[in-house]
Amino acid sequence: MIERTLFNAEHEAFRDSFRRFLAKEVAPHHEAWEEQGYVDREIWLKAGENGFLGVSLPEAYGGAAADKLFSVVQIEEISAAGFTGLGFGLHNEIVAPYILHYGTEEQKHKYLPKMVTGEIVGAIAMTEPSAGSDLQGVKATAIRQSDHFVLNGSKTFITNGWHADVVVVVAKTGPAAGAKGTSLLMVERGMAGFEKGKRLKKLGLKAQDTSELFFDNVKVPADHLLGGEAQLNRGFICLMEQLPWERLQIAIQAIAAAQSAIDWTVAYVKERQVFGQAVAAYQNTRYTLAELQTQVQVARVFVDKCTDLLMHGKLDTATASMAKYWTSDLQCKVMDECVQLFGGYGYMWEYPITRAYADARVQRIYGGTNEIMKEVISRSMGLPSR
Ligand SMILES: Cc1cc2nc3c(=O)[nH]c(=O)nc-3n(C[C@H](O)[C@H](O)[C@H](O)COP(=O)(O)OP(=O)(O)OC[C@H]3O[C@@H](n4cnc5c(N)ncnc54)[C@H](O)[C@@H]3O)c2cc1C
């Protein structure tokens, strides 16, 4: 295997301690959380107490000012273990960065320290029942009336939606201007007219509280416009700017999950006896696993290179889209082949490989579908768009 050169001793020490935290505080509960459809709120507070939320945020907002590689370590460890109920990645590395990069000083001080302690859980609400890939078609409106905006609309498939205390909501502040009339609003739990719908039942990510959100004439104070007047109608630009890191995170998850699946399968096929010999003894098994390992190794080198580019501010959206699409496709292929090598046990929920198979599927859908990734890549090649 090619040695990874991204991480130093501090990153690896952090990896060890985060892995121990997951083993102690998450492993014993994850199955129960899958059955109830959400993680216990307490795990957010425990993660905060142990310094595992918002590690890359500046110290002024309660973070540890750690470099992004510490976040990469966390994303890898959660994904490798299959603890997909934890919405930490979205909270730490999608919602918090929006507030950090675009928020006013007051907004940063109001939300970020409590996101670091786990007292506040964050979500981002872009998708609507009739607008997912085509975000320019968002119908939610936030119309200015003196000192507030009146927010109307509904969102769906929102990760952390049920636990969320603060939601970055994408809405049209200038409906006639299309994408150029889009803004981001900070909507808080308890605002009159803001209701959470049911937790959605899903194929995988069973412990993740993915929800619908409804906004009925919600009076959102003007100072809840993310970034204040300076960011009015700039919401779409903010969304586009954050895409490389958001998409790379999915690729990082994909590789970590795929490598775990291979490792579990290697262990299983060595033990499982069929026709008087280990499943591992069959050439088909060995060649299948050799092919999968080769592909995951190749993909990991590419993703590590993308991570390195990100660290230097050089990761572009098309390259991040390649990483997202290629690795999530590969993840699904790995899961499928590994389930096959487990035989019937690979179809039983008690086996991690079965959960990993179910969890993998959405990776090709969220964060922009893989078809949209190919649109972005082909556009970067100078090919005409639609
Ligand atoms: C578990 C889960 C968690 C999620 N979390 C969040 C969240 O936290 N916040 C949030 O805002 N959203 C979230 N989403 C929503 C997710 O980002 C969208 O589902 C995704 O972007 C696709 O949108 P859609 O579902 O409307 O599909 P559609 O846009 O309706 O797509 C349907 C099909 O058409 C294809 N298609 C669409 N446009 C094109 C095109 N131009 N060319 C070729 N093919 C095309 C798509 O690739 C897809 O195959 C989540 C979704 C899931 C399932």
The ligand as a Tripos MOL2 file, in Angstrom:
@<TRIPOS>MOLECULE
LIG
   53    58     1     0     0
SMALL
NO_CHARGES

@<TRIPOS>ATOM
      1 C1        -30.1500   11.3410    3.0530 C.3       1 LIG1
      2 C2        -30.1640   12.6740    2.3830 C.ar      1 LIG1
      3 C3        -29.6590   13.7730    3.0510 C.ar      1 LIG1
      4 C4        -29.7130   15.0440    2.4630 C.ar      1 LIG1
      5 N1        -29.2900   16.1320    3.1780 N.ar      1 LIG1
      6 C5        -29.5420   17.3790    2.6800 C.ar      1 LIG1
      7 C6        -29.2980   18.5440    3.4800 C.ar      1 LIG1
      8 O1        -28.8240   18.4720    4.6130 O.2       1 LIG1
      9 N2        -29.6260   19.7590    2.9650 N.ar      1 LIG1
     10 C7        -30.1650   19.8930    1.7100 C.ar      1 LIG1
     11 O2        -30.4390   21.0170    1.3170 O.2       1 LIG1
     12 N3        -30.3860   18.8090    0.9250 N.ar      1 LIG1
     13 C8        -30.1060   17.5540    1.3830 C.ar      1 LIG1
     14 N4        -30.3510   16.4590    0.6110 N.ar      1 LIG1
     15 C9        -30.9100   16.6340   -0.7180 C.3       1 LIG1
     16 C10       -29.9730   16.2540   -1.8570 C.3       1 LIG1
     17 O3        -28.9140   17.1740   -1.9600 O.3       1 LIG1
     18 C11       -30.8250   16.1450   -3.1280 C.3       1 LIG1
     19 O4        -31.6480   15.0000   -2.9620 O.3       1 LIG1
     20 C12       -29.9960   16.0300   -4.3820 C.3       1 LIG1
     21 O5        -29.3280   17.2350   -4.6590 O.3       1 LIG1
     22 C13       -30.8440   15.6490   -5.6090 C.3       1 LIG1
     23 O6        -31.9670   16.4490   -5.7250 O.3       1 LIG1
     24 P1        -33.4090   15.7770   -5.9370 P.3       1 LIG1
     25 O7        -33.5750   14.7810   -4.8690 O.co2     1 LIG1
     26 O8        -34.4070   16.8590   -6.0350 O.co2     1 LIG1
     27 O9        -33.2910   14.9960   -7.3080 O.3       1 LIG1
     28 P2        -33.6650   15.5830   -8.7970 P.3       1 LIG1
     29 O10       -33.0030   16.8980   -8.9250 O.co2     1 LIG1
     30 O11       -35.1280   15.5270   -8.9650 O.co2     1 LIG1
     31 O12       -32.9700   14.5190   -9.7040 O.3       1 LIG1
     32 C14       -33.6200   13.3490  -10.2010 C.3       1 LIG1
     33 C15       -32.7150   12.6830  -11.2290 C.3       1 LIG1
     34 O13       -32.5210   13.5870  -12.3360 O.3       1 LIG1
     35 C16       -31.1470   13.7250  -12.5820 C.3       1 LIG1
     36 N5        -30.8560   15.0720  -13.0980 N.ar      1 LIG1
     37 C17       -31.2580   16.2470  -12.5740 C.ar      1 LIG1
     38 N6        -30.7670   17.2640  -13.3080 N.ar      1 LIG1
     39 C18       -30.0290   16.7140  -14.2900 C.ar      1 LIG1
     40 C19       -29.2600   17.2330  -15.3770 C.ar      1 LIG1
     41 N7        -29.1310   18.5530  -15.5570 N.pl3     1 LIG1
     42 N8        -28.6340   16.3760  -16.1960 N.ar      1 LIG1
     43 C20       -28.7570   15.0400  -16.0200 C.ar      1 LIG1
     44 N9        -29.4700   14.4810  -15.0240 N.ar      1 LIG1
     45 C21       -30.0970   15.3100  -14.1710 C.ar      1 LIG1
     46 C22       -30.4890   13.5250  -11.2300 C.3       1 LIG1
     47 O14       -29.1110   13.2280  -11.3690 O.3       1 LIG1
     48 C23       -31.3090   12.3860  -10.6720 C.3       1 LIG1
     49 O15       -30.8260   11.1840  -11.1810 O.3       1 LIG1
     50 C24       -30.2480   15.1810    1.1580 C.ar      1 LIG1
     51 C25       -30.7260   14.0610    0.4770 C.ar      1 LIG1
     52 C26       -30.7000   12.8330    1.0710 C.ar      1 LIG1
     53 C27       -31.2650   11.6620    0.3340 C.3       1 LIG1
@<TRIPOS>BOND
     1     1     2 1
     2     2     3 ar
     3     2    52 ar
     4     3     4 ar
     5     4     5 ar
     6     4    50 ar
     7     5     6 ar
     8     6     7 ar
     9     6    13 1
    10     7     8 2
    11     7     9 ar
    12     9    10 ar
    13    10    11 2
    14    10    12 ar
    15    12    13 ar
    16    13    14 ar
    17    14    15 1
    18    14    50 ar
    19    15    16 1
    20    16    17 1
    21    16    18 1
    22    18    19 1
    23    18    20 1
    24    20    21 1
    25    20    22 1
    26    22    23 1
    27    23    24 1
    28    24    25 2
    29    24    26 1
    30    24    27 1
    31    27    28 1
    32    28    29 2
    33    28    30 1
    34    28    31 1
    35    31    32 1
    36    32    33 1
    37    33    34 1
    38    33    48 1
    39    34    35 1
    40    35    36 1
    41    35    46 1
    42    36    37 ar
    43    36    45 ar
    44    37    38 ar
    45    38    39 ar
    46    39    40 ar
    47    39    45 ar
    48    40    41 1
    49    40    42 ar
    50    42    43 ar
    51    43    44 ar
    52    44    45 ar
    53    46    47 1
    54    46    48 1
    55    48    49 1
    56    50    51 ar
    57    51    52 ar
    58    52    53 1
@<TRIPOS>SUBSTRUCTURE
     1 LIG1         1 GROUP 0 **** ****
